[in-house]
């Protein structure tokens, strides 16, 4: 993952905004609907789009049974979007022909920042990650 992130930094001028980290606290399993799944993740911001621009997530999923094919398709990824209103955005995706993949989860980064996110699919089965900064509980 680090080598691939380095490629995108060098070749495309992406900027690493989340260094590689392991997420093994069960939140990924709930989000993707695969019991026991863990995630290794690096996030890169695409160039020229500013602080809130689109990102490229490079990740690998391990553990969990059964593991859906989409976790291991080379080159397959997801589109991740920060949204202001997560529930409204989910409804819009579903209304436009998308479908739910897992449940909305809350996750706390090592920095203490919290986010809520969910995985969905577009009408062609591409994965969409919608997320928002979590409100204090």
C-alpha positions as CSV (number, residue, x, y, z in Angstrom):
1,X,0.0,0.0,0.0
2,X,2.8,2.4,0.9
3,X,4.4,1.8,-2.5
4,X,1.2,2.4,-4.4
5,X,0.5,5.6,-2.3
6,X,4.1,6.7,-3.2
7,X,3.4,6.2,-6.8
8,X,0.3,8.4,-6.7
9,X,2.2,11.1,-4.8
10,X,5.0,11.1,-7.3
11,X,3.2,10.5,-10.5
12,X,-0.1,12.4,-9.9
13,X,0.9,14.9,-7.1
14,X,-1.5,13.4,-4.6
15,X,-1.0,14.2,-1.0
16,X,-1.3,11.7,1.8
17,X,-3.9,13.0,4.3
18,X,-4.3,9.7,6.3
19,X,-1.1,7.6,6.6
20,X,-1.5,3.9,6.4
21,X,-3.5,2.6,9.4
22,X,-5.1,-0.6,10.5
23,X,-8.8,-0.4,11.5
24,X,-9.5,-3.6,13.5
25,X,-12.1,-2.6,16.0
26,X,-15.1,-4.2,14.3
27,X,-16.4,-1.0,12.8
28,X,-15.4,-2.0,9.2
29,X,-17.1,-5.4,9.6
30,X,-20.3,-3.6,10.4
31,X,-19.9,-1.0,7.7
32,X,-19.3,-3.5,4.9
33,X,-21.6,-6.2,6.2
34,X,-18.8,-8.8,6.6
35,X,-18.4,-10.2,10.1
36,X,-14.8,-10.3,11.2
37,X,-13.4,-8.0,8.5
38,X,-10.6,-5.6,9.2
39,X,-9.2,-2.9,7.0
40,X,-5.8,-1.4,6.2
41,X,-6.2,2.1,4.7
42,X,-4.3,5.0,3.3
43,X,-6.1,8.2,2.0
44,X,-4.6,10.6,-0.6
45,X,-6.1,13.9,-1.6
46,X,-6.3,14.4,-5.4
47,X,-4.3,17.4,-6.6
48,X,-5.6,20.9,-7.2
49,X,-8.9,20.3,-5.4
50,X,-8.3,22.1,-2.1
51,X,-8.7,20.9,1.5
52,X,-12.2,19.4,0.9
53,X,-11.5,18.0,-2.5
54,X,-12.0,14.3,-3.6
55,X,-9.7,11.6,-2.2
56,X,-8.3,8.3,-3.4
57,X,-8.6,5.6,-0.8
58,X,-6.1,2.7,-1.1
59,X,-7.2,-0.2,1.1
60,X,-7.2,-3.9,1.7
61,X,-9.7,-6.0,3.6
62,X,-8.7,-9.1,5.5
63,X,-10.4,-11.6,7.7
64,X,-14.1,-12.1,7.8
65,X,-16.3,-14.8,6.3
66,X,-17.5,-14.8,3.7
67,X,-15.5,-12.1,1.9
68,X,-17.3,-10.6,-1.1
69,X,-15.5,-10.6,-4.4
70,X,-15.4,-6.8,-4.5
71,X,-12.8,-6.8,-1.8
72,X,-10.2,-8.4,-4.0
73,X,-10.8,-7.1,-7.5
74,X,-7.5,-5.6,-8.7
75,X,-7.9,-1.9,-9.5
76,X,-11.4,-1.8,-8.0
77,X,-12.0,0.8,-5.4
78,X,-14.6,3.1,-4.2
79,X,-15.7,6.7,-4.5
80,X,-15.6,8.5,-1.2
81,X,-17.6,11.7,-0.6
82,X,-17.7,13.9,2.4
83,X,-21.4,15.0,2.9
84,X,-23.0,17.4,5.2
85,X,-26.2,15.4,5.9
86,X,-25.4,11.6,5.8
87,X,-29.0,10.4,6.1
88,X,-30.3,12.7,3.4
89,X,-27.4,11.7,1.1
90,X,-28.2,8.0,1.7
91,X,-31.8,8.5,0.7
92,X,-30.7,10.3,-2.4
93,X,-28.4,7.5,-3.5
94,X,-31.1,4.9,-2.9
95,X,-33.8,7.0,-4.7
96,X,-31.5,7.4,-7.7
97,X,-31.1,3.6,-8.0
98,X,-28.3,2.8,-5.6
99,X,-28.4,0.3,-2.9
100,X,-27.2,-0.2,0.7
101,X,-24.1,-2.4,1.4
102,X,-23.8,-2.0,5.2
103,X,-24.9,0.1,8.1
104,X,-24.0,3.6,9.2
105,X,-21.1,3.4,11.7
106,X,-19.3,5.9,13.9
107,X,-15.5,5.7,14.0
108,X,-12.9,7.6,16.1
109,X,-9.4,8.2,14.6
110,X,-6.3,8.0,16.8
111,X,-6.3,11.8,16.7
112,X,-9.7,11.9,18.5
113,X,-11.6,13.1,15.4
114,X,-14.8,11.2,14.8
115,X,-16.7,10.4,11.6
116,X,-19.8,8.6,10.6
117,X,-19.8,6.6,7.4
118,X,-21.6,4.1,5.3
119,X,-20.9,2.0,2.2
120,X,-23.4,1.9,-0.6
121,X,-23.4,0.8,-4.3
122,X,-24.3,2.8,-7.4
123,X,-26.6,1.3,-10.1
124,X,-23.5,-0.4,-11.7
125,X,-22.4,-1.9,-8.3
126,X,-19.5,0.5,-7.8
127,X,-18.9,1.2,-4.1
128,X,-19.7,4.6,-2.7
129,X,-18.4,5.6,0.7
130,X,-20.4,8.5,2.2
131,X,-19.0,10.1,5.3
132,X,-19.4,13.1,7.5
133,X,-17.7,14.5,10.6
134,X,-19.6,13.1,13.6
135,X,-21.5,15.3,15.9
136,X,-20.5,14.9,19.5
137,X,-22.5,12.1,21.1
